[in-house]
Amino acid sequence: MSNSYRPKLAAVVTTYFKYSHAQHIVDRFLDGYGWNGAHHYPPMDLVSLYVDQVGENDLSRERARRHPAMKICPSIAEALTLGGSKLAVDGVVLVAEHGNYPRNEKGQTRYPRHEFFEEIVKVFRASGRSVPIFNDKHLSWNWEWARQMFDTSRELRFALMAGSSLPVTWRIPSVEMPLGARVGEALCVGYGGVDSYDFHGLETIQCMVERRRGGESGVQWVQAYRGDSFWDALRQRVWSPTLMVAALTRSHTLTPARQGFTDVFPTDDDMRRLAPDPVAYHYEHADGLKCTLLLMSGLVRDFNFAAYVNGSREPWSTQMYLPMPDGRTTLANFFSPLVNNMEKLFLTGRSPYPVERTLLTTGLTAAGIESLYRGQQRFETPHLAIHYQPAKESTFWRT
């Protein structure tokens, strides 16, 4: 691809309203975004858009009026062929998050990521060629479908990039896990619910621990804890309380123990009062590393990581900065580093970081939900024997 050529992109999304993932991502390709002290316009053109659900709060039609070079298409196939018979774009942005989709008995929203992916791949097969795809968040709520998506990308030899904003956003402090480090235990304290923000917390952990000595070796089992079982596990030191405290001290949103005393760190009783429905996913990698994701809504509203590294007794910790929109401002700038990495995918034809990371975190999310569904029983995960090496270059937004 020559330096003067501007790749053409198609976007396939579930819905497009204010603060939706589609709005945050597609808007940045259409209007640019702040980057390194300047307004940056991606060196590519988003030329077509398919929206599955158009509601009263839809923004896609307004965007099409402001950007006449972008065509709204009635089908995924037309968005990729631009109305012709063959693939006519150089990359696909797939955002199947938000919208009115059914939930199953396990509480998983059946977002049609896999279904959209299959429609895209039909065009690839009919055209005899393929182009890179970015898939927002996890690959699918269904593990078998997620694995199929990964395998298809290998079969047809196209770059597949996926995942959360958390691995690429700012870190406070701005640090990277040393490549080849020895990691003794790792933990993330975050917030939100299962089948949603649990994925973000798992990506927070995985983007760090995949850099350990030997690279990633997969996960053997997952054990979920919720409510009283969570507090019992904490008392039994199933995960390190020291790491938990180290992660909490990185939080910018930690709820103080008492109103008006912002420097009073909450006790266990305070945390139990402030976080009435906590969830933990505790799991073991094939090389023996144990990790834990803690969702503690009411106590924090950010994602904080801690680990024991290279034999040190002192925890190594940082926060993945996630400034969420609050209804008054559009502060979701963590989508900017994600889009910047997407640009690299579409310009080079290679994902800046391994999609195996998201394949593993997809499987971990499903396994944690399965453990909860089975009464918080330990869930064996031989299917998560996923081996890979991390990217050597850092991909998060350094400041």
Buried (B, 14 or more C-beta within 10 A) or exposed (E): EEEEEEBBBBBBBBBBBEEBBBBBBBBBBBEBBEBEEEEBEBEBBBBBBBBBBBEEEBBBEEBBEEBEEBBBBEEBBBBBBBEEEEBBBBBBBBBBBBBEBEEEEBBBBBBBBBBBBBBBBEBBEBBEEBBBBBBBBBBBBBBEBBBBBBEBBEEEEBBBBBBBBBBBBBBBEEBBBBBEBBBBBBBBBBBBEBBBBBBBBBBBBBBBBBBBEEBBBBBBBBBBBBEEBBBEBBEEEBBBEBBBBBBBBBBEEBBBBEEEEEEEEBEEEBBBBBBEEBBBBBBBBBBEBBBBBBBBBBBBBBBBBBBBBBEEEEBBBBBBBBBEEEEEEEEBBBBBBBBBBBBBBBBEBEBBBBBBBBBBBBBBBBBBBBBBBEEBEBBEBEBBEBEBEBBEEBBBBEE
